């Protein structure tokens, strides 16, 4: 995937290309889950949006669903690649 500047990280493919990841956290039970980028891209495609409105229809909190609570009270968090590049010296 070709990345141009300035970066506009708006698809699953761009998140993966930049080494990032996405997690989901439930506001009701505080369950946090790292999403499998490979599986999401395989199911939805690399050009699928990575914003809340793009992903929300495909997810729910399993703990809250089993307990009969609101299963859609969650947020997505995009995490940047924090690994140092190059030699690691300044």
C-alpha positions in Angstrom: 0.0 0.0 0.0 1.4 3.4 -1.0 1.5 6.0 1.7 1.6 9.7 0.9 2.3 12.7 3.1 0.6 14.1 5.1 -0.7 10.8 6.4 -4.4 10.3 6.5 -4.9 7.0 8.4 -8.5 6.2 7.5 -8.4 2.6 6.3 -7.4 -0.8 7.9 -4.7 -1.2 5.3 -3.0 2.1 6.2 -3.1 1.2 9.9 -1.4 -2.1 9.2 1.1 -0.5 6.7 2.2 2.0 9.5 2.6 -0.9 12.0 -0.3 0.3 14.1 -3.1 -1.6 15.7 -6.7 -1.1 17.0 -8.1 -2.1 20.3 -11.7 -2.1 21.6 -12.6 -1.2 25.2 -16.0 -1.7 26.7 -17.2 1.3 28.8 -19.6 -0.9 30.8 -17.4 -3.9 31.9 -13.9 -2.4 31.0 -13.0 -5.4 28.9 -10.2 -4.5 26.4 -9.4 -6.5 23.3 -6.7 -6.1 20.7 -8.2 -6.6 17.3 -6.6 -9.0 14.8 -5.6 -6.7 11.9 -5.0 -9.6 9.5 -8.4 -11.1 10.2 -10.2 -7.8 9.8 -8.5 -7.0 6.5 -9.3 -10.5 5.3 -12.9 -10.1 6.2 -13.5 -6.4 5.3 -10.7 -5.5 2.9 -7.7 -3.2 3.2 -9.6 -0.3 1.9 -12.3 -0.6 4.6 -12.5 2.4 6.9 -10.9 2.2 10.3 -13.0 4.9 12.1 -15.6 4.2 14.8 -18.6 4.5 12.4 -16.9 2.1 9.9 -16.2 -0.7 12.5 -19.0 -0.4 15.0 -21.6 -2.5 13.0 -19.2 -5.5 13.1 -18.4 -5.6 16.9 -20.0 -6.1 20.3 -18.9 -6.8 23.8 -19.3 -10.6 24.4 -19.2 -10.2 28.2 -22.0 -7.7 28.2 -24.1 -9.6 25.6 -23.9 -12.7 27.8 -24.9 -10.7 30.9 -27.8 -9.1 29.1 -26.3 -5.6 29.2 -25.8 -3.0 26.4 -23.3 -4.7 24.1 -22.5 -1.7 22.0 -21.2 0.6 24.7 -17.5 0.5 23.6 -14.8 2.7 21.9 -12.0 1.9 19.5 -8.5 3.1 20.1 -5.9 3.4 17.3 -2.4 2.6 18.6 0.7 3.8 16.8 3.8 1.7 16.3 6.0 2.8 19.2 9.1 0.7 18.2 12.2 2.7 17.6 13.4 2.9 14.0 17.0 2.5 12.9 19.8 2.4 15.4 17.7 3.8 18.3 20.2 6.6 19.1 19.5 10.3 18.8 
